[in-house]
Amino acid sequence: MVKTTFRELIDRAGPFASVYFDSTRDTEDAARQLDLRCRSVRDKLSAAGATDRMLGALDIAFAAGPAALGPSGRALIADTATVLVDEQIPEPPPRETVRVSSLPFLLPLIEQRSPRAPHTQVATSAHDLVGRTEPHRADEAVPAAAVAGGSDIVPLDGQLTLPDGVGALLRYRTEN
């Protein structure tokens, strides 16, 4: 298992391949099913613009993956040549996610880590992101902004109901 901290991920240059998939091996043909999933992921990554080096690194991670008992998922995040995150997650993701983008897609990984929380608060300030002027998806940029700004992503107790999309509570720090 490769586990890079969020800070280390954000400090690296992209592009990144972010993959979340069901790695459950609870059927007689589990190895075949997993092989089919890995091929599907590889095809989607290739179509999304993943480089040959990125695909090669992920192929090694797929082959060396842990044999989980019961339902489980896997999170893989790679930069141009190195797998930075290869983590077994306790529940299979609701859908396979395959993405190549300039920032790593971290929200599914954050959601799977303990303690489980219904929402996340991110506290950062605009001046912490000097040099990052390109547009990003909100679900990639919010965790990146928190980590790049020296902030922690802190799970909170309580409820935040959002019918669609990504939700985050942002608090602007006014400390001098």
Secondary structure, DSSP 4 states (H G I P E B T S, - for coil): -EE--HHHHHHS-S-EEEEEEE----STTHHHHHHHHHHHHHHHHHHTT--HHHHHHHHHHHHT----SSS-EEEEEE-SS-EEEEEEESS--SS-EEEEESS---HHHHHHSSSP-SEEEEEE-GGGGTT--S---HHHHHHHHHHHTTPPEEEESS----SSS---EEEE----
